[in-house]
Amino acid sequence: MLRLLAGEAARRFGGRAAVVTGDTSLSFAELDRLSDQVAAGLAHRGVRIGDLVVLALPDGPEFVICYVAAAKIGAVTAGIGTARMELLGTLDPALIVTVPGVLPPLAGLDVVTLPVERDGRGARAYDPALLTGLRRNEPPPPPFPPDPARPVVITFTSGRTGPPKAVVFGNRQLEAIRAHGAGTHWGTQQGAGEARLVPYPLGRLGFATRLPVFLQTGRTCHVVPEWSPEAALRVIRRHGIGVLQGSPYQLARILEGGEDLPGLALVLCGGAPAAPELIRALRSKYGVPVCNRYTCTEAGLGMGTRPDDPPETAEVSVGRPRGGVDLSIRDREGRPLPCEDPGEVLLRSDAVMSGYLGRSPDRAVFARDGFIRTGDRGYIDHTGRLHLVGHVARVPQSPA
């Protein structure tokens, strides 16, 4: 899937920037070409369909290139960044790609260390020399038959309900997310998707599963290797980005600075429950709609308020299910509850994870009818909006 999308995006958008990090810009054409060469390099090193490639990389162009390259040969990517080395203990990689100073010596593992350095020379195109040791200047292996069940990427839960778990998404889930986010329409060179600052690590759900949407819409992703309010604001002002996106913590930190953003058109809040006071403060400060979004890693897709909703909707709720997403509130025995009655929040869509890596389907997480138990507690009001009211312990439930 990513192989076809990357090639078509290169044809349609060419030199348009796909990923911008600091002064370095990687175009859609370069992303396709360099990921072809890295795919050839991965295959040369013995990586095969279904093998796991771990990216212990800072957020930036190398991460995206390697992710697309692995998908082109049917390998599975797990992005752990540079600060979550404990996650390696849960994985069995065929190859680890990293940069100097990140990993301790690892006996018995194939590791490629890229010479990634930013020299601050000003705006410039991406330097392929930064992929030395990994890419080969030759075509990648030929395409393989499509398989909706083939795993593509692993993301990790936050660890809120226990140790982080490796969540597997395959072609079927990525296709559902692509169809939801981009539909049947491609962007054009003149009318490609608006640029966005990516406020979360690239290995997390928000980027790892939505890269197909970015490719199809031609969206430029601005990436900061390490998020801070100052770094985020610098990128937004410099590039005239019209959407401020982040978690409640990130948005509160930006608000604390008190800086105006006159070109802003929308604020998107997600990743954790937002206090009504924060939603009101954001709307008052910037004078634009504020949308409140909700999902869990295992669900892939979730809920959200809309820019044209009444302002109080985002203050008191996380909105209504997105298209193709089913919402259910259930009691401890797995029985659906009526409106206004609080219980556990369950979500279902074609984007629901394949499962946890190395584990059989977990009845404490999956209901029999395909719903995912989120571990969050809430209720649906008479207008269909979901209100979150806390967390519940995940305990085995009767079939639902």
Summary of the structure (lengths in Angstrom):
residues: 400
radius of gyration: 21.0
end to end distance: 33.1
largest distance: 61.3
contacts: 1332
relative contact order: 0.11
helix: 29%
strand: 23%
